[in-house]
Amino acid sequence: MSEKPWLIPKPVGQLLGRLPGLPGSMLFVTALNVALAKQLNADVTQMLVGKKLRLCVLDAQWTFDFEWRTKGFAACRNTGAADLTISASAHDFVKLARRQEDPDTLFFNRRLTMEGDTELGLLVKNTIDAIELPVFNLAQLHPRHVLAQAREQFKARLGNLRPGA
């Protein structure tokens, strides 16, 4: 018996959609780096360099823009089209993250869409499929660890800023 899909209520999604994108993207890439960055092969990360990625959580009206930099994913401002946009509901992204749903099934049922660079989309999908479970250690999601990762990202971003620029 399959679980009934849920959606974030429309008024909540509208409220979430009004939040500025960059802080949410920074939190998202922090979690992404904790869960995936160290498991990516150098050939995969080389192909990700310079590519703008966008994740759209349709029912939450959230959009996360990010890219690969030297040692991990980084949030970015992206006012134009992304090289790859992946869209689904919050429920379907949770199912994918838990490995309770196959991306191909969601794609063919039109619950997951990929727009943009097809080769990049296949690279992302195949890379995620190839990562051995568990994808991440739940202890890494402890608030202390996540906050330490976020602090390092903020320090790195602040270090790139120059006074008077």
LINHU-V738155 format. One record per backbone hydrogen bond with DSSP energy under -0.5 kcal/mol. NH is the residue of the N-H (numbers start at 0). CO is the residue of the C=O. If there is no record, write none. Layout:
nh = [NH	NH]
co = [CO	CO]
This chain:
nh = [11	12	13	14	15	16	17	17	18	23	24	25	26	27	28	29	30	31	32	33	34	35	36	37	38	39	39	44	45	46	47	48	49	50	52	52	53	54	55	55	56	56	57	57	60	60	61	63	64	65	66	67	67	68	71	73	75	77	82	83	84	85	86	87	88	92	93	94	95	96	97	98	99	100	105	106	107	108	109	110	111	112	114	116	117	120	121	122	123	124	125	126	127	128	129	130	130	137	139	140	141	144	145	146	147	148	149	150	151	152	153	154	155	156	157	158	159	160	160	164]
co = [8	8	9	10	11	12	13	14	15	19	20	21	22	23	24	25	26	27	28	29	30	31	31	32	35	35	36	40	41	42	43	44	67	47	50	65	83	63	53	85	54	61	55	87	56	57	56	54	62	52	73	47	50	71	68	66	64	75	51	51	114	53	112	55	110	88	89	90	91	92	93	95	94	94	101	102	103	104	106	105	105	86	84	82	115	116	117	118	119	120	121	122	123	124	125	126	127	135	136	137	138	141	141	142	143	144	145	146	147	148	149	150	151	152	153	154	155	156	157	161]
